[in-house]
Amino acid sequence: MSEVLLILIAYLIGSVSNAVWVSKHFFRIDIREYGSGNAGATNTFRVLGPAAGTFVMILDMLKGILAVQLALLIPFYVSPDHITQLINFQIGLGISAVVGHIFPIWFEFRGGKGVATLFGMVLAIQPLVALCCVFVFLLMLFLTRYVSLSSIVASIAFPLLLVFIFRERELYYKLFAISIALMVILTHQKNITRLLSGSENKVPLFRRHRRDRD
């Protein structure tokens, strides 16, 4: 099975919009018509509450994990002698899944911001780094109730942890981590504006949120 075909499959996996599926199947609404209009875990938290938001976040993370595992279908990458090539290919597969999440072919190319899928991808490639990022995310969420701010801080923590704590030597991986942090910041420009103005919505952690339109 060729690398190009697997990258395409990873994109199709990423294109499965769990937020849209959950909102339509369980709540009889299209999540993209409420809140920020984003089909991701953040907007699901905001509109449908923590239970639905957590469920969508886990499913979106699983997309990244599954996409990365596709590399193991090619015998070349299974060999311990090709660990660097394996990681590089897994990064490519994960990025493809994230792109699918942001621009899903199944849902008119209107998706989410890809943070949960990105975390799933990193969890599969380097679990300890990912778990540290998840801890940072959950800590920020508990302290601030802002999913967007928690995502931004966790994404910035990713390259910092990789370079200064885990002493990653692979240049390509370090550049990837930096680019991911920049991507998350860029895709959260509206959220950053609302955070600075004090108009960003907080998510309820222990009660169901009402479904507000923007």
VOBA-1610 file (N, C-alpha, C; in pm, whole numbers, padded with zeros to 5 digits, always signed):
BEGIN
Met+00085-00119+00000Met+00000+00000+00000Met+00089+00124+00000Ser+00066+00218-00091Ser+00156+00331-00107Ser+00130+00438-00001Glu+00234+00521+00021Glu+00224+00629+00118Glu+00116+00729+00078Val+00106+00757-00052Val+00007+00856-00099Val-00134+00809-00067Leu-00162+00681-00088Leu-00294+00627-00059Leu-00325+00636+00091Leu-00228+00606+00173Leu-00249+00612+00318Leu-00270+00756+00365Ile-00201+00851+00305Ile-00221+00991+00340Ile-00363+01035+00302Leu-00412+00985+00188Leu-00549+01015+00148Leu-00649+00953+00246Ile-00623+00829+00288Ile-00711+00764+00386Ile-00710+00841+00518Ala-00593+00889+00558Ala-00583+00967+00682Ala-00668+01093+00672Tyr-00665+01157+00555Tyr-00748+01276+00534Tyr-00896+01242+00546Leu-00937+01130+00489Leu-01078+01089+00494Leu-01120+01056+00638Ile-01028+00997+00715Ile-01056+00970+00856Ile-01075+01103+00931Gly-00987+01197+00904Gly-00999+01328+00968Gly-01125+01402+00929Ser-01177+01371+00811Ser-01296+01439+00761Ser-01426+01396+00829Val-01419+01292+00910Val-01538+01249+00985Val-01561+01351+01097Ser-01668+01431+01087Ser-01695+01537+01183Ser-01778+01483+01299Asn-01712+01450+01407Asn-01781+01395+01522Asn-01875+01495+01587Ala-01837+01623+01585Ala-01922+01726+01645Ala-02055+01735+01572Val-02051+01729+01438Val-02175+01735+01360Val-02258+01610+01385Trp-02191+01495+01387Trp-02264+01369+01408Trp-02331+01366+01544Val-02258+01402+01650Val-02313+01400+01784Val-02427+01500+01798Ser-02408+01619+01745Ser-02511+01723+01759Ser-02639+01684+01685Lys-02625+01623+01568Lys-02744+01585+01491Lys-02811+01461+01547His-02730+01363+01588His-02786+01235+01632His-02849+01244+01771Phe-02784+01315+01862Phe-02830+01318+02001Phe-02910+01444+02037Phe-02885+01555+01965Phe-02950+01681+02003Phe-03037+01740+01893Arg-03039+01677+01777Arg-03124+01719+01665Arg-03095+01861+01618Ile-02968+01900+01625Ile-02927+02030+01573Ile-02798+02011+01493Asp-02761+02111+01415Asp-02631+02114+01349Asp-02544+02210+01427Ile-02439+02158+01491Ile-02353+02238+01577Ile-02298+02360+01505Arg-02288+02352+01372Arg-02231+02463+01295Arg-02325+02582+01285Glu-02447+02564+01330Glu-02544+02674+01329Glu-02557+02742+01465Tyr-02474+02701+01559Tyr-02481+02754+01695Tyr-02342+02796+01743Gly-02341+02880+01846Gly-02215+02923+01904Gly-02125+02992+01803Ser-02002+02943+01794Ser-01904+03001+01701Ser-01922+02950+01558Gly-02007+02848+01541Gly-02026+02790+01408Gly-01920+02688+01373Asn-01833+02655+01469Asn-01724+02562+01447Asn-01767+02420+01479Ala-01725+02326+01396Ala-01759+02185+01418Ala-01645+02115+01492Gly-01625+02156+01616Gly-01518+02098+01695Gly-01557+02082+01840Ala-01465+02029+01919Ala-01493+02003+02060Ala-01518+02131+02138Thr-01445+02239+02105Thr-01461+02365+02178Thr-01604+02416+02169Asn-01656+02423+02048Asn-01793+02472+02030Asn-01895+02375+02088Thr-01865+02246+02083Thr-01954+02147+02143Thr-01960+02165+02294Phe-01845+02189+02357Phe-01842+02221+02500Phe-01933+02341+02528Arg-01916+02445+02448Arg-01987+02570+02471Arg-02137+02555+02453Val-02177+02483+02348Val-02319+02477+02311Val-02392+02362+02380Leu-02331+02245+02383Leu-02401+02126+02431Leu-02356+02078+02568Gly-02252+02140+02623Gly-02211+02105+02758Gly-02090+02014+02765Pro-02039+01992+02886Pro-01914+01918+02904Pro-01920+01771+02866Ala-02034+01705+02885Ala-02043+01562+02851Ala-02027+01542+02700Ala-02106+01617+02623Ala-02097+01608+02477Ala-01962+01657+02427Gly-01912+01765+02488Gly-01782+01818+02447Gly-01669+01721+02471Thr-01670+01655+02586Thr-01567+01556+02617Thr-01575+01437+02522Phe-01696+01393+02494Phe-01716+01280+02403Phe-01661+01312+02264Val-01693+01431+02213Val-01643+01473+02082Val-01491+01486+02085Met-01437+01541+02192Met-01292+01557+02202Met-01221+01422+02196Ile-01273+01323+02267Ile-01212+01189+02266Ile-01219+01128+02126Leu-01335+01140+02061Leu-01348+01086+01926Leu-01254+01155+01828Asp-01238+01287+01843Asp-01147+01360+01755Asp-01002+01322+01780Met-00967+01295+01904Met-00832+01249+01934Met-00807+01111+01872Leu-00909+01025+01876Leu-00896+00892+01818Leu-00869+00898+01667Lys-00920+01002+01601Lys-00893+01018+01458Lys-00743+01036+01434Gly-00679+01117+01517Gly-00535+01138+01503Gly-00456+01013+01534Ile-00500+00940+01637Ile-00433+00814+01674Ile-00444+00712+01562Leu-00564+00696+01507Leu-00586+00598+01401Leu-00508+00634+01275Ala-00507+00762+01240Ala-00435+00805+01119Ala-00286+00772+01129Val-00227+00796+01245Val-00085+00770+01265Val-00053+00621+01254Gln-00144+00537+01303Gln-00121+00392+01300Gln-00123+00334+01159Leu-00174+00409+01063Leu-00176+00361+00925Leu-00036+00332+00872Ala+00063+00402+00927Ala+00202+00381+00882Ala+00247+00237+00902Leu+00190+00170+00999Leu+00232+00033+01030Leu+00183-00067+00926Leu+00100-00023+00833Leu+00054-00111+00726Leu+00162-00132+00619Ile+00265-00049+00623Ile+00376-00063+00528Ile+00494-00129+00601Pro+00534-00249+00562Pro+00640-00323+00633Pro+00769-00244+00653Phe+00803-00157+00558Phe+00927-00080+00568Phe+00935-00003+00699Tyr+00822+00054+00741Tyr+00822+00140+00859Tyr+00815+00063+00990Val+00790-00066+00983Val+00782-00148+01104Val+00922-00181+01157Ser+01021-00179+01071Ser+01158-00214+01109Ser+01215-00112+01208Pro+01280-00159+01316Pro+01344-00068+01413Pro+01453+00018+01350Asp+01506-00026+01236Asp+01611+00050+01169Asp+01558+00175+01099His+01427+00186+01088His+01367+00297+01014His+01279+00382+01104Ile+01318+00396+01230Ile+01235+00469+01325Ile+01219+00616+01288Thr+01326+00678+01235Thr+01317+00819+01195Thr+01221+00837+01080Gln+01231+00747+00980Gln+01139+00753+00867Gln+00995+00727+00911Leu+00979+00637+01010Leu+00846+00608+01061Leu+00783+00732+01124Ile+00859+00800+01210Ile+00806+00919+01276Ile+00772+01028+01175Asn+00860+01047+01077Asn+00833+01148+00974Asn+00707+01117+00896Phe+00688+00990+00861Phe+00568+00951+00787Phe+00444+00964+00875Gln+00457+00928+01002Gln+00344+00942+01094Gln+00303+01088+01109Ile+00400+01176+01112Ile+00369+01319+01119Ile+00290+01361+00996Gly+00332+01311+00879Gly+00259+01341+00756Gly+00116+01290+00759Leu+00098+01168+00810Leu-00037+01112+00822Leu-00122+01192+00920Gly-00061+01230+01033Gly-00134+01308+01132Gly-00175+01443+01080Ile-00085+01509+01008Ile-00118+01639+00950Ile-00233+01625+00851Ser-00231+01518+00773Ser-00339+01493+00677Ser-00473+01479+00748Ala-00474+01409+00862Ala-00597+01393+00939Ala-00643+01527+00996Val-00550+01608+01042Val-00584+01740+01096Val-00644+01827+00986Val-00584+01823+00867Val-00639+01899+00754Val-00780+01851+00722Gly-00802+01719+00729Gly-00935+01664+00707Gly-01034+01713+00810His-00989+01726+00934His-01077+01776+01040His-01116+01922+01014Ile-01020+02001+00970Ile-01046+02143+00946Ile-01128+02163+00820Phe-01098+02084+00716Phe-01169+02095+00588Phe-01227+01959+00548Pro-01332+01914+00616Pro-01387+01780+00592Pro-01465+01770+00461Ile-01425+01676+00378Ile-01492+01658+00249Ile-01634+01611+00267Trp-01662+01540+00378Trp-01796+01486+00401Trp-01895+01595+00447Phe-01844+01709+00493Phe-01931+01811+00555Phe-01903+01950+00498Glu-01904+01960+00366Glu-01891+02087+00294Glu-01764+02165+00333Phe-01661+02095+00375Phe-01532+02156+00411Phe-01545+02255+00527Arg-01647+02237+00610Arg-01669+02323+00727Arg-01646+02240+00853Gly-01524+02246+00905Gly-01490+02163+01020Gly-01449+02241+01141Gly-01367+02180+01226Gly-01319+02244+01347Gly-01178+02296+01331Lys-01109+02313+01441Lys-00975+02371+01438Lys-00865+02267+01452Gly-00901+02144+01476Gly-00804+02035+01469Gly-00719+02011+01591Val-00746+02080+01702Val-00658+02067+01818Val-00665+01927+01879Ala-00786+01874+01898Ala-00800+01741+01958Ala-00739+01633+01870Thr-00761+01643+01738Thr-00701+01546+01644Thr-00549+01556+01648Leu-00499+01677+01661Leu-00355+01699+01673Leu-00300+01633+01799Phe-00371+01649+01911Phe-00327+01587+02035Phe-00326+01435+02023Gly-00428+01380+01955Gly-00431+01236+01935Gly-00314+01187+01853Met-00279+01265+01754Met-00164+01232+01669Met-00035+01229+01751Val-00013+01333+01833Val+00107+01341+01916Val+00106+01231+02021Leu-00012+01199+02075Leu-00024+01093+02174Leu+00024+00959+02118Ala-00007+00934+01991Ala+00034+00809+01927Ala+00183+00806+01897Ile+00240+00923+01864Ile+00382+00929+01826Ile+00472+00937+01949Gln+00436+01027+02042Gln+00519+01049+02161Gln+00427+01069+02282Pro+00382+00960+02342Pro+00278+00965+02445Pro+00309+01056+02564Leu+00432+01055+02614Leu+00464+01134+02732Leu+00449+01283+02706Val+00495+01328+02590Val+00481+01470+02554Val+00333+01506+02543Ala+00257+01419+02477Ala+00114+01446+02459Ala+00041+01451+02593Leu+00073+01359+02683Leu+00007+01357+02813Leu+00040+01482+02894Cys+00162+01530+02880Cys+00198+01657+02946Cys+00117+01772+02889Cys+00098+01772+02758Cys+00019+01878+02693Cys-00127+01869+02737Val-00178+01748+02748Val-00316+01729+02794Val-00330+01778+02937Phe-00230+01752+03021Phe-00233+01801+03159Phe-00237+01954+03161Val-00154+02016+03077Val-00154+02163+03068Val-00291+02213+03024Phe-00349+02146+02923Phe-00481+02184+02874Phe-00586+02176+02985Leu-00590+02063+03054Leu-00692+02041+03158Leu-00672+02137+03275Leu-00548+02164+03310Leu-00521+02259+03418Leu-00571+02398+03382Met-00540+02443+03259Met-00585+02574+03214Met-00737+02579+03205Leu-00797+02470+03160Leu-00943+02465+03149Leu-01007+02475+03288Phe-00950+02405+03384Phe-01003+02409+03520Phe-00989+02549+03581Leu-00876+02614+03554Leu-00849+02745+03612Leu-00926+02857+03545Thr-00945+02847+03411Thr-01002+02960+03337Thr-01139+02935+03278Arg-01176+02808+03252Arg-01300+02769+03185Arg-01300+02808+03037Tyr-01184+02847+02983Tyr-01174+02882+02842Tyr-01110+02766+02766Val-01185+02699+02679Val-01128+02591+02599Val-01027+02646+02500Ser-01057+02762+02440Ser-00968+02820+02340Ser-00833+02856+02402Leu-00835+02922+02516Leu-00710+02959+02583Leu-00633+02835+02625Ser-00704+02734+02673Ser-00639+02609+02713Ser-00571+02543+02594Ser-00636+02545+02477Ser-00578+02488+02356Ser-00453+02563+02313Ile-00459+02695+02320Ile-00345+02778+02279Ile-00226+02753+02371Val-00249+02754+02501Val-00140+02734+02598Val-00080+02594+02583Ala-00164+02494+02565Ala-00114+02357+02549Ala-00031+02343+02421Ser-00074+02411+02314Ser+00000+02402+02188Ser+00136+02471+02200Ile+00143+02580+02275Ile+00270+02648+02297Ile+00360+02562+02386Ala+00298+02490+02480Ala+00376+02403+02568Ala+00439+02287+02491Phe+00376+02247+02381Phe+00423+02132+02303Phe+00569+02146+02260Pro+00607+02251+02183Pro+00749+02261+02143Pro+00841+02289+02261Leu+00792+02361+02362Leu+00876+02390+02478Leu+00910+02261+02554Leu+00811+02177+02573Leu+00835+02049+02640Leu+00928+01961+02556Leu+00903+01959+02426Leu+00980+01875+02336Leu+01128+01911+02338Val+01157+02041+02338Val+01295+02087+02328Val+01365+02090+02462Phe+01300+02146+02564Phe+01369+02172+02690Phe+01353+02062+02795Ile+01245+01986+02788Ile+01225+01881+02888Ile+01264+01744+02833Phe+01215+01713+02712Phe+01239+01580+02655Phe+01362+01576+02564Arg+01424+01692+02542Arg+01550+01699+02467Arg+01543+01629+02332Glu+01439+01656+02257Glu+01424+01596+02124Glu+01537+01641+02033Arg+01599+01547+01963Arg+01712+01579+01875Arg+01673+01591+01729Glu+01561+01531+01690Glu+01518+01532+01550Glu+01471+01672+01511Leu+01545+01736+01421Leu+01515+01874+01381Leu+01377+01885+01318Tyr+01342+01788+01234Tyr+01213+01791+01165Tyr+01098+01790+01265Tyr+01113+01713+01369Tyr+01008+01703+01470Tyr+00996+01833+01549Lys+01109+01896+01579Lys+01107+02024+01650Lys+01043+02133+01566Leu+01076+02136+01438Leu+01014+02234+01348Leu+00864+02210+01336Phe+00827+02082+01334Phe+00686+02047+01328Phe+00613+02099+01451Ala+00672+02080+01569Ala+00609+02124+01693Ala+00591+02276+01695Ile+00691+02347+01650Ile+00682+02494+01643Ile+00574+02537+01546Ser+00569+02472+01430Ser+00468+02507+01329Ser+00327+02478+01379Ile+00311+02372+01458Ile+00180+02339+01514Ile+00135+02447+01611Ala+00226+02492+01696Ala+00193+02599+01790Ala+00150+02725+01715Leu+00221+02759+01609Leu+00185+02875+01529Leu+00050+02856+01460Met+00025+02734+01411Met-00102+02706+01344Met-00220+02722+01440Val-00204+02670+01562Val-00313+02682+01660Val-00339+02828+01694Ile-00233+02905+01709Ile-00250+03048+01737Ile-00321+03118+01622Leu-00282+03086+01499Leu-00344+03150+01382Leu-00491+03112+01367Thr-00524+02986+01394Thr-00663+02942+01379Thr-00751+02988+01495His-00690+03046+01597His-00766+03096+01712His-00762+03249+01721Gln-00741+03316+01608Gln-00731+03462+01610Gln-00858+03527+01664Lys-00975+03478+01621Lys-01101+03535+01670Lys-01117+03510+01818Asn-01076+03392+01862Asn-01084+03361+02006Asn-00992+03453+02086Ile-00872+03477+02033Ile-00777+03564+02102Ile-00834+03704+02115Thr-00897+03752+02007Thr-00960+03884+02010Thr-01068+03891+02118Arg-01150+03784+02123Arg-01257+03782+02225Arg-01199+03769+02366Leu-01089+03694+02380Leu-01026+03681+02512Leu-00974+03817+02559Leu-00912+03891+02470Leu-00858+04021+02506Leu-00967+04122+02538Ser-01082+04108+02471Ser-01192+04201+02495Ser-01283+04156+02610Gly-01259+04032+02660Gly-01340+03980+02768Gly-01474+03925+02725Ser-01490+03901+02595Ser-01619+03852+02545Ser-01619+03704+02509Glu-01507+03636+02530Glu-01500+03493+02501Glu-01588+03416+02599Asn-01663+03320+02547Asn-01752+03241+02632Asn-01674+03137+02711Lys-01710+03122+02837Lys-01654+03015+02919Lys-01741+02892+02905Val-01683+02776+02933Val-01760+02652+02925Val-01794+02606+03066Pro-01915+02553+03085Pro-01950+02499+03216Pro-01890+02361+03232Leu-01822+02336+03342Leu-01759+02206+03363Leu-01848+02108+03438Phe-01945+02159+03508Phe-02025+02069+03592Phe-02175+02083+03569Arg-02213+02151+03463Arg-02355+02160+03431Arg-02369+02177+03282Arg-02486+02144+03231Arg-02512+02155+03088Arg-02533+02299+03050His-02476+02338+02938His-02484+02475+02890His-02605+02491+02800Arg-02665+02608+02802Arg-02777+02634+02711Arg-02723+02657+02570Arg-02804+02631+02469Arg-02762+02639+02331Arg-02786+02781+02280Asp-02685+02866+02288Asp-02698+03003+02242Asp-02645+03017+02101Arg-02709+03098+02023Arg-02658+03138+01892Arg-02573+03262+01909Asp-02476+03280+01817Asp-02399+03404+01818Asp-02486+03519+01773
//
